[in-house]
Amino acid sequence: MAGGVGAGKSTILKPDTLAEFQLVIDGTLRDRSWAADTFRQALNNQWEINVVFAQRPIEAVTEGVIIRSNETGRTFPLTHLFPSHRDAQASFLNLSREFASDDRIKFAAYYTTPNGNESTTSKVDLSQIDADGPLSYSNRKYDERRTREMAQGGRGSSAESIERSGRRATAEAFERAVRSGKFEDRILRSLASKDPELERIFSQYWLPPRRGSDRSDGSSYGRVIRANLASLGRHLADQSRTFSDAAEAAEPRGSNQPGEGASSAGSGRNVAAWADKKGKIIPESQFENFTFVSGSTSEHTVYYRKSDDRVVKRTRDLYYGQVPSLDDGQIVSVDASPAEYLRRMSLQMVVFNTDFRLEGVTIPKESLYLDDPADAPQIVVSQPWIESKRTVNEQDVGRFLSKEGFVPVPHSFYGWVRPADGVVVLDASPDNFIMSSEGLVPIDLQINVFTPTQLREAGFNVIWDE
């Protein structure tokens, strides 16, 4: 058996096939010199040899390698994945030519085509994987990533085109795995080792489970983010991850006890330090370029930015809105820490596909409000300006949230719970929605994630557990 790691050799090697042979060697055949010597020894000892080469799309190979690595704990660095398949194919073809005149050795190639959860394996002529064949890793006509459709490849030399295509397919499959949250971080780190692009993807999209404050379970938050992040487009996923990164900076691991890093003041300073490091400190003078909209809300001062048609909102000094919490079995609102505010934004993005953007942090020289201190970091976010088509009523909100899997919370302030994953929403009043031309859009919701224990305490049936 020959072919790169994860090529589908075990798919071809069925039990009835094994019974036909006295000895089966499962390898890559990448080392041509070793393989040729082994063949000669076997032939000198009167053996007949069948050499079977297995191949499938690199994207499917990558997915299979990741799954198997997670199951077995044994990893293969993905940076070597495409080269191993390219070299194995070249070695197999060279050996088939070298031993072409010896009828005691036969060469065959099989290609496995993914089809959803199923796959189809077919025998292919060696010309299909040789030279300019559509399944060749050295062809000049075809892009391996599209071999199933036999579409023409990109520009440039064949080696550059095929290698670039293979690496792109590997990177895309790895990104999906990281964003899915289904795989262990140590496995993903090992798979990405020594590959700058894959290491960048891991660093950008991996969201480790973390502890939250006493009223916000961090692991539950991470579970919901990971489960929904992959459904967002890359642009929104990047923005959601930025909120999560800032929240992690606001309350680093181990700092969720009272004191620096847990208080609004301490967490605010942590966010400001993060923003400074990321180049996201916004000078107060920048707000002079925006149109003032409102200062009457308890949570934000609101502006309009004409340049990109977005609403820009800055938090009040040392006040970061509210989030749902549990008090003696009742779901209530409590003041949020900076980290809880940032996680709230990220949650609304993944749950309702909201286009929030973390613009940065501004540190005012003077407070906008008499009862607020100066120099307190203010978080600045934005979202698209949405034209309202008509007034929203409670029936609109009820239909919208019910469709999203939520059920009402009795005796709460416009509260809803999604029992399937523990997402809790408060303040879902018509005032916090806009009816756009494309449908109902949530604006500012108080949102959090409860554990199964918390949901049961609040009186909801839960069919899942952490």
C-alpha positions as CSV (number, residue, x, y, z in Angstrom):
1,M,0.0,0.0,0.0
2,A,1.4,3.4,-1.0
3,G,0.3,7.0,-0.6
4,G,0.8,10.0,1.7
5,V,-0.5,10.1,5.3
6,G,-4.3,10.0,5.4
7,A,-4.5,9.1,1.7
8,G,-7.3,6.6,2.3
9,K,-5.3,3.4,2.2
10,S,-7.4,1.7,4.9
11,T,-10.5,2.5,2.9
12,I,-9.1,0.4,0.1
13,L,-7.7,-2.3,2.2
14,K,-10.8,-4.3,3.1
15,P,-10.7,-7.6,5.1
16,D,-11.5,-9.7,2.0
17,T,-8.6,-8.0,0.2
18,L,-6.3,-8.8,3.1
19,A,-7.2,-12.5,2.8
20,E,-5.8,-12.6,-0.8
21,F,-2.2,-11.8,0.3
22,Q,0.3,-13.4,2.5
23,L,1.9,-10.1,3.5
24,V,0.7,-6.5,3.4
25,I,3.0,-3.5,3.9
26,D,1.3,-0.2,4.6
27,G,3.6,2.7,4.0
28,T,3.9,5.9,2.0
29,L,6.5,4.6,-0.6
30,R,8.0,8.1,-0.4
31,D,11.5,6.7,-0.2
32,R,12.0,5.4,-3.8
33,S,15.5,3.8,-3.1
34,W,14.3,1.8,-0.2
35,A,11.2,0.7,-2.1
36,A,13.2,-0.4,-5.1
37,D,15.6,-2.5,-3.0
38,T,12.6,-4.1,-1.1
39,F,10.9,-5.0,-4.4
40,R,14.1,-6.6,-5.7
41,Q,14.5,-8.7,-2.6
42,A,10.9,-9.9,-2.8
43,L,11.3,-10.7,-6.5
44,N,14.5,-12.6,-5.9
45,N,12.6,-14.7,-3.3
46,Q,9.9,-15.6,-5.9
47,W,7.3,-13.2,-4.5
48,E,4.7,-11.6,-6.7
49,I,4.0,-8.0,-5.8
50,N,0.9,-5.7,-6.1
51,V,1.6,-2.1,-5.4
52,V,-1.5,-0.1,-4.7
53,F,-1.4,3.7,-4.6
54,A,-4.1,5.6,-2.7
55,Q,-5.0,9.3,-3.2
56,R,-7.8,11.7,-2.2
57,P,-8.1,15.5,-2.2
58,I,-5.6,17.2,0.1
59,E,-8.5,19.0,1.9
60,A,-10.1,15.7,2.8
61,V,-6.7,14.3,3.8
62,T,-6.2,17.2,6.2
63,E,-9.6,16.7,7.8
64,G,-8.9,13.0,8.2
65,V,-5.4,13.6,9.7
66,I,-6.8,16.1,12.2
67,I,-9.6,13.7,13.3
68,R,-7.3,10.7,13.6
69,S,-4.7,12.8,15.5
70,N,-7.4,13.9,18.0
71,E,-8.6,10.3,18.5
72,T,-5.2,8.7,18.8
73,G,-3.0,11.5,20.3
74,R,-0.4,10.9,17.5
75,T,0.1,13.8,15.2
76,F,1.8,14.5,11.9
77,P,2.9,18.1,11.3
78,L,0.6,19.5,8.6
79,T,3.5,21.5,7.1
80,H,4.8,18.2,5.7
81,L,1.4,16.9,4.5
82,F,1.3,18.1,0.9
83,P,5.1,17.3,0.3
84,S,4.6,13.8,1.6
85,H,1.7,13.2,-0.9
86,R,3.6,14.8,-3.8
87,D,6.7,12.8,-3.2
88,A,4.8,9.6,-2.6
89,Q,3.1,10.0,-6.0
90,A,6.3,10.8,-7.8
91,S,8.0,7.8,-6.2
92,F,5.2,5.4,-7.1
93,L,5.2,6.6,-10.7
94,N,9.0,6.3,-11.0
95,L,8.9,2.8,-9.6
96,S,6.1,1.8,-12.0
97,R,8.3,2.8,-14.9
98,E,11.4,1.2,-13.4
99,F,9.7,-2.2,-13.1
100,A,7.4,-1.9,-16.1
101,S,9.0,-4.9,-17.9
102,D,8.6,-7.3,-15.0
103,D,5.2,-8.9,-15.1
104,R,5.7,-10.2,-11.5
105,I,4.9,-6.8,-10.1
106,K,1.7,-4.9,-10.8
107,F,0.9,-1.2,-10.1
108,A,-2.6,0.2,-9.6
109,A,-3.9,3.6,-8.4
110,Y,-7.2,4.4,-6.6
111,Y,-8.8,7.8,-6.0
112,T,-11.3,8.4,-3.2
113,T,-13.9,11.1,-3.8
114,P,-15.6,12.6,-0.7
115,N,-19.4,12.9,-1.0
116,G,-20.8,14.4,2.2
117,N,-20.4,11.7,5.0
118,E,-19.8,9.1,2.3
119,S,-17.0,8.6,-0.2
120,T,-16.5,6.7,-3.4
121,T,-13.3,4.9,-4.3
122,S,-12.5,4.2,-7.9
123,K,-9.6,2.7,-9.8
124,V,-7.9,5.2,-12.1
125,D,-5.4,4.7,-14.9
126,L,-1.9,5.7,-14.0
127,S,-2.0,8.3,-16.7
128,Q,-4.5,10.2,-14.5
129,I,-1.8,10.8,-11.8
130,D,1.2,11.1,-14.2
131,A,2.6,14.2,-15.9
132,D,-0.3,16.3,-17.1
133,G,-3.0,14.0,-15.7
134,P,-5.9,15.7,-13.8
135,L,-4.8,14.0,-10.5
136,S,-1.1,14.7,-10.9
137,Y,0.7,16.8,-8.3
138,S,3.1,17.9,-11.0
139,N,0.7,18.7,-13.8
140,R,0.5,21.9,-15.8
141,K,-3.2,22.0,-16.5
142,Y,-5.0,21.2,-13.3
143,D,-5.3,22.6,-9.8
144,E,-5.3,19.7,-7.3
145,R,-7.8,21.4,-5.1
146,R,-10.4,21.0,-7.9
147,T,-9.4,17.6,-9.2
148,R,-12.9,16.3,-8.5
149,E,-14.2,18.7,-11.1
150,M,-11.0,18.5,-13.1
151,A,-11.0,22.3,-13.3
152,Q,-8.1,24.2,-14.7
153,G,-5.6,25.5,-12.2
154,G,-4.1,28.9,-11.5
155,R,-1.3,30.8,-13.2
156,G,2.4,30.4,-12.8
157,S,4.6,27.3,-13.0
158,S,3.0,23.9,-12.4
159,A,5.0,23.3,-9.2
160,E,4.0,26.7,-7.7
161,S,0.4,26.4,-8.7
162,I,-0.1,22.9,-7.3
163,E,1.9,23.5,-4.1
164,R,0.1,26.7,-3.4
165,S,-3.3,25.0,-4.0
166,G,-2.4,22.1,-1.7
167,R,-1.2,24.4,1.1
168,R,-4.4,26.5,0.7
169,A,-6.6,23.5,1.0
170,T,-4.6,22.4,4.1
171,A,-4.9,25.8,5.7
172,E,-8.6,26.1,5.1
173,A,-9.3,22.6,6.6
174,F,-7.1,23.4,9.6
175,E,-8.9,26.8,10.1
176,R,-12.3,25.0,10.1
177,A,-11.0,22.5,12.7
178,V,-9.7,25.3,15.0
179,R,-12.9,27.3,14.8
180,S,-15.1,24.3,15.4
181,G,-13.9,23.9,19.0
182,K,-14.0,20.1,18.6
183,F,-10.3,19.4,18.9
184,E,-7.8,19.5,21.8
185,D,-5.5,22.5,21.8
186,R,-2.3,20.4,22.2
187,I,-3.3,18.4,19.2
188,L,-3.9,21.5,17.1
189,R,-0.7,23.1,18.3
190,S,1.3,20.0,17.4
191,L,-0.3,19.8,13.9
192,A,0.5,23.5,13.3
193,S,4.1,23.3,14.5
194,K,6.8,24.8,12.3
195,D,4.3,26.2,9.9
196,P,3.9,30.0,10.3
197,E,0.6,30.2,8.4
198,L,-1.0,27.4,10.5
199,E,0.4,28.8,13.7
200,R,-1.1,32.2,12.8
201,I,-4.5,30.5,12.2
202,F,-4.3,28.7,15.6
203,S,-3.4,31.9,17.4
204,Q,-6.1,33.9,15.7
205,Y,-9.1,31.5,16.0
206,W,-8.4,29.3,19.0
207,L,-10.6,30.3,21.9
208,P,-9.5,28.5,25.0
209,P,-12.0,27.7,27.8
210,R,-11.5,30.1,30.7
211,R,-13.0,30.9,34.0
212,G,-15.3,33.9,34.2
213,S,-16.5,36.0,37.0
214,D,-18.7,34.6,39.8
215,R,-21.8,35.2,37.7
216,S,-20.5,34.4,34.2
217,D,-19.2,30.9,33.6
218,G,-16.3,31.3,31.2
219,S,-16.3,27.7,30.0
220,S,-20.0,27.9,29.0
221,Y,-19.2,31.2,27.2
222,G,-16.3,29.5,25.3
223,R,-18.5,26.5,24.4
224,V,-21.2,28.7,22.8
225,I,-18.6,30.9,21.0
226,R,-16.7,27.9,19.5
227,A,-20.0,26.2,18.5
228,N,-21.2,29.2,16.5
229,L,-18.0,30.9,15.4
230,A,-17.6,28.7,12.3
231,S,-21.0,29.7,11.1
232,L,-19.9,33.4,10.8
233,G,-18.1,34.7,7.8
234,R,-14.3,35.2,8.3
235,H,-14.8,39.0,8.7
236,L,-17.3,38.7,11.5
237,A,-15.4,35.8,13.1
238,D,-12.3,38.0,13.3
239,Q,-14.3,40.7,15.0
240,S,-15.8,38.4,17.5
241,R,-12.4,37.0,18.3
242,T,-11.1,40.5,19.0
243,F,-13.8,41.0,21.6
244,S,-12.9,37.7,23.2
245,D,-9.2,38.6,23.2
246,A,-9.9,41.9,24.9
247,A,-12.1,40.2,27.5
248,E,-9.3,37.8,28.3
249,A,-7.0,40.8,28.7
250,A,-9.5,42.5,31.0
251,E,-9.7,39.6,33.4
252,P,-6.6,37.4,32.9
253,R,-6.7,33.8,34.2
254,G,-6.7,33.7,38.0
255,S,-7.8,37.3,38.4
256,N,-11.5,36.7,38.9
257,Q,-11.3,37.2,42.6
258,P,-12.0,40.7,44.1
259,G,-9.2,43.1,43.5
260,E,-7.1,44.4,40.6
261,G,-8.2,42.7,37.3
262,A,-11.7,41.9,38.6
263,S,-13.0,45.4,39.5
264,S,-14.3,47.7,36.8
265,A,-11.5,50.1,37.5
266,G,-8.8,47.3,37.3
267,S,-10.4,45.6,34.4
268,G,-10.8,48.9,32.6
269,R,-7.1,49.6,33.0
270,N,-6.3,46.1,31.7
271,V,-8.4,46.8,28.6
272,A,-6.7,50.1,28.0
273,A,-3.3,48.4,28.2
274,W,-4.5,45.8,25.7
275,A,-5.8,48.6,23.4
276,D,-2.5,50.4,23.6
277,K,-0.6,47.3,22.7
278,K,-2.9,46.7,19.7
279,G,-2.8,50.3,18.6
280,K,-6.5,50.8,19.4
281,I,-6.3,53.9,21.7
282,I,-8.7,56.4,20.2
283,P,-8.0,60.1,20.9
284,E,-11.0,62.1,22.2
285,S,-10.6,64.5,19.3
286,Q,-11.7,61.8,16.9
287,F,-15.3,62.0,18.2
288,E,-15.4,65.6,17.0
289,N,-15.6,64.2,13.4
290,F,-18.7,62.2,14.2
291,T,-22.3,63.4,14.5
292,F,-23.6,63.3,18.0
293,V,-26.8,61.2,18.2
294,S,-27.7,60.6,21.9
295,G,-26.3,60.8,25.4
296,S,-29.5,59.8,27.1
297,T,-28.9,56.1,27.4
298,S,-27.5,54.8,30.7
299,E,-24.8,52.7,28.9
300,H,-23.5,54.5,25.9
301,T,-22.9,57.9,24.3
302,V,-23.9,57.4,20.6
303,Y,-22.5,59.0,17.5
304,Y,-22.9,58.6,13.7
305,R,-19.8,58.1,11.5
306,K,-20.7,59.1,7.9
307,S,-17.5,57.7,6.4
308,D,-18.6,54.1,6.7
309,D,-22.3,54.6,7.7
310,R,-21.8,53.1,11.2
311,V,-23.1,54.0,14.7
312,V,-20.2,54.5,17.1
313,K,-20.9,54.0,20.8
314,R,-18.6,54.7,23.8
315,T,-19.4,53.4,27.2
316,R,-19.9,55.7,30.2
317,D,-17.0,56.0,32.6
318,L,-16.7,52.9,34.8
319,Y,-20.2,51.7,33.7
320,Y,-20.3,48.8,31.2
321,G,-24.0,48.0,31.0
322,Q,-25.6,44.9,32.4
323,V,-25.7,41.2,31.9
324,P,-28.1,38.4,33.0
325,S,-27.3,36.7,36.3
326,L,-29.0,34.3,38.7
327,D,-30.3,35.5,42.1
328,D,-32.1,33.0,44.3
329,G,-33.5,31.2,41.3
330,Q,-34.5,34.4,39.5
331,I,-32.9,35.6,36.3
332,V,-32.0,39.3,36.9
333,S,-29.8,42.0,35.5
334,V,-26.5,42.9,37.2
335,D,-23.9,45.5,36.4
336,A,-21.3,44.1,34.0
337,S,-17.5,44.2,34.3
338,P,-15.5,45.3,31.2
339,A,-14.8,41.7,30.5
340,E,-18.5,40.7,30.7
341,Y,-19.4,43.7,28.5
342,L,-16.9,42.5,25.9
343,R,-18.1,38.9,26.1
344,R,-21.7,40.1,25.8
345,M,-20.8,41.8,22.5
346,S,-19.1,38.7,21.2
347,L,-22.0,36.5,22.2
348,Q,-24.5,38.7,20.4
349,M,-22.4,38.4,17.3
350,V,-22.3,34.6,17.2
351,V,-25.9,34.1,18.4
352,F,-27.6,36.8,16.2
353,N,-25.0,37.4,13.5
354,T,-24.7,41.0,14.6
355,D,-22.0,43.1,12.9
356,F,-20.3,44.6,16.0
357,R,-16.8,46.0,15.8
358,L,-14.4,46.7,18.7
359,E,-13.1,50.1,17.6
360,G,-10.8,50.5,20.7
361,V,-10.6,52.4,24.0
362,T,-10.7,56.1,24.7
363,I,-9.5,57.7,27.9
364,P,-11.2,61.1,28.4
365,K,-9.5,64.0,30.1
366,E,-12.8,65.1,31.4
367,S,-15.9,63.1,32.2
368,L,-19.0,63.4,30.0
369,Y,-21.1,63.1,33.1
370,L,-21.0,64.9,36.4
371,D,-21.1,61.7,38.5
372,D,-18.4,59.9,36.5
373,P,-14.6,60.1,37.2
374,A,-12.2,61.4,34.6
375,D,-9.5,59.2,33.1
376,A,-11.7,56.1,33.3
377,P,-11.2,53.9,30.1
378,Q,-14.3,53.9,27.8
379,I,-14.8,51.0,25.4
380,V,-15.7,52.1,21.9
381,V,-17.8,49.8,19.6
382,S,-19.6,50.3,16.4
383,Q,-22.3,48.7,14.3
384,P,-24.0,49.5,10.9
385,W,-26.5,52.3,10.8
386,I,-29.9,50.6,10.1
387,E,-32.9,52.4,8.6
388,S,-36.1,51.5,10.4
389,K,-38.9,50.5,8.2
390,R,-41.6,50.4,10.8
391,T,-42.2,50.3,14.6
392,V,-41.3,47.0,16.3
393,N,-43.9,45.4,18.6
394,E,-43.6,42.5,21.1
395,Q,-45.2,40.1,18.7
396,D,-42.3,40.8,16.2
397,V,-39.7,40.1,19.0
398,G,-41.5,37.0,20.2
399,R,-41.6,35.5,16.7
400,F,-38.0,36.3,16.1
401,L,-36.7,34.8,19.3
402,S,-38.9,31.8,19.1
403,K,-37.5,31.0,15.6
404,E,-34.0,31.2,17.1
405,G,-34.9,28.5,19.7
406,F,-35.6,30.8,22.7
407,V,-38.5,30.5,25.2
408,P,-39.8,33.3,27.5
409,V,-38.6,33.7,31.1
410,P,-41.6,34.3,33.4
411,H,-41.4,37.2,35.8
412,S,-38.3,38.7,34.2
413,F,-37.5,41.9,32.4
414,Y,-38.2,40.9,28.8
415,G,-36.2,37.7,29.4
416,W,-35.6,34.7,27.1
417,V,-33.6,31.5,27.4
418,R,-32.4,29.1,24.8
419,P,-32.4,25.7,26.6
420,A,-30.4,24.0,23.8
421,D,-27.2,25.8,24.8
422,G,-27.9,28.0,27.9
423,V,-27.9,31.4,26.2
424,V,-29.9,33.9,28.3
425,V,-31.2,37.2,27.0
426,L,-32.7,40.1,29.0
427,D,-34.0,43.5,28.0
428,A,-35.3,42.1,24.7
429,S,-37.9,44.8,24.5
430,P,-39.1,46.2,21.1
431,D,-37.0,49.3,21.8
432,N,-33.8,47.2,21.4
433,F,-34.7,46.0,17.9
434,I,-35.0,47.6,14.5
435,M,-37.2,46.4,11.7
436,S,-34.9,46.7,8.7
437,S,-35.6,46.0,5.0
438,E,-34.1,42.5,5.6
439,G,-36.0,41.7,8.9
440,L,-35.7,42.2,12.6
441,V,-32.2,43.2,13.9
442,P,-31.2,43.1,17.6
443,I,-29.3,46.2,18.8
444,D,-28.4,46.1,22.4
445,L,-29.3,43.0,24.3
446,Q,-28.2,41.8,27.7
447,I,-26.8,38.4,27.0
448,N,-24.9,35.7,28.9
449,V,-24.5,31.9,29.0
450,F,-25.7,29.8,32.0
451,T,-24.6,26.4,33.0
452,P,-27.0,23.5,33.1
453,T,-27.0,23.8,36.9
454,Q,-28.0,27.5,36.7
455,L,-30.8,26.8,34.2
456,R,-32.2,24.0,36.4
457,E,-32.2,26.4,39.4
458,A,-34.1,28.9,37.2
459,G,-36.7,26.2,36.5
460,F,-35.8,25.1,33.0
461,N,-35.5,21.6,31.8
462,V,-32.0,20.9,30.4
463,I,-31.2,17.9,28.2
464,W,-27.4,18.5,28.0
465,D,-24.6,18.9,30.4
466,E,-21.1,20.5,30.5
